Amino acid sequence: MRPGRDGYGRTVDRDRLLDFEDAPVPSGASPWVEGFGPGTDLTIAEHDPRWAAAAVRLCRRIGDALAGVAVSVEHVGSTSVPGLPAKPIIDVSVVVPDADAESSYVPALEGEGLVLAVREPWWQGHRMFRHAGPRANVHVFGPDAAEPERMRIFRDWLRTHPDDRERYAVAKRAAAAGGGHMLEYNARKQQVLREILVRAITQAG
């Protein structure tokens, strides 16, 4: 399959976007920074238009803090899709030139009140920060990561395809009803998410 372009002009290989085989977690490794673990609040709220405004402000702060470093800063996840119920936690995707070079972005993000909660360099260089006001998860990836583009494609697809948006909403509510923690919630809705995402990637221009 020929590569396309993402929202920032970077070349994107669709075969890579469709490859969901993750690298194995190194033996004995944990993605969680000491003191952190998966959340247990699985409350799903009706969509709140204020989420978008809060995300714009947060993305602007992150962009300013990482001026000259961040390749992209985007509001993604369910709170970025009008009409989609969501946990009231904003997701932000940040791409940097080298996610392993934490000194180039961690201090700046900490200066904005973000706290590093996840470090899993074996998965696309991923780091995740938590923010309290507004509640947010800020995901940092390296330049070759497929996940930020998947997030963008999924967001844009749900914004323009109400049937899939409703299907995903049903899956989210069912997953939340199962209780447990965030990783279990994500696993329960993964099949529906993947089916929609594959369709969106395949048809994306």
Buried (B, 14 or more C-beta within 10 A) or exposed (E): EEEBEBEEEBEBBBEBBBEEEEEEEEEEEEBEBEEBBBBEEBEBEEBEEEBBEBBEEBBEBBBEBBEEBBBBBBBBBBBBBEEBBBBBBBBBBBBBEEBEEBEBBBEBBEEBBBBBBBBBBBBBBBBBBBBEEBBBBBBBBBBEBBBBBBBBBBBBBBBEBEEBBEBBBEBBEEBBEEEBEBEBBEEBBBEBBEBBBEEBBEEBE
